Amino acid sequence: MADDRKAYPLRVDPALWSAVERCAAADLRSVNAEVEILIREALGARGVKLAKPQARKRGRPPKAES
């Protein structure tokens, strides 16, 4: 399955990055997931409507029948 998300290099102030890392750790998320959530929240606060993100499958795949 191909990942259809856009990869984008981002230059961020070190203090801002540290704050995002702390928030991500507090929410048990990756920094990437935290950045995505923060962007969605900021866009929502500006009135931009987005479709809900598709839930990603988590955990191990089911065992194959033998």
C-alpha positions in Angstrom: 0.0 0.0 0.0 1.5 3.3 -1.1 1.5 6.2 1.3 -0.3 9.1 -0.4 0.8 11.8 2.2 3.0 14.6 1.0 6.6 14.6 2.3 7.8 18.1 3.0 11.1 19.4 4.6 10.5 22.0 7.2 12.8 24.4 8.9 11.7 25.2 12.4 13.1 27.3 15.2 14.8 24.9 17.7 12.7 26.2 20.7 9.5 25.7 18.7 10.6 22.2 17.7 11.4 21.3 21.4 7.9 22.5 22.3 6.3 20.3 19.6 8.4 17.3 20.8 7.2 17.8 24.4 3.6 18.0 23.3 4.0 14.9 21.2 5.6 13.0 24.0 2.8 14.1 26.4 0.2 12.8 23.9 2.2 9.6 23.1 2.4 10.6 19.4 5.2 11.0 17.0 6.4 14.5 16.3 5.1 14.1 12.7 1.6 13.2 13.9 1.7 16.1 16.4 2.6 18.6 13.6 -0.2 17.2 11.4 -2.7 17.6 14.3 -1.5 21.1 15.1 -1.9 22.1 11.5 -5.4 20.7 11.3 -6.4 22.5 14.5 -4.9 25.8 13.2 -6.8 25.4 9.9 -10.0 24.6 11.8 -9.6 27.7 13.9 -9.4 29.7 10.7 -12.6 28.2 9.4 -11.0 25.9 6.8 -13.1 22.7 6.5 -11.1 19.5 6.0 -12.3 15.9 5.5 -11.4 13.7 8.5 -8.2 11.8 7.9 -8.5 8.1 7.1 -7.7 6.0 10.1 -4.5 4.0 9.6 -4.5 0.3 10.3 -2.6 -0.5 13.4 -1.1 -3.6 14.8 -0.1 -6.9 13.2 -1.7 -8.1 10.1 -3.9 -11.2 10.5 -2.3 -14.6 10.3 -2.6 -16.4 7.0 -4.7 -19.6 6.9 -2.5 -22.7 6.5 
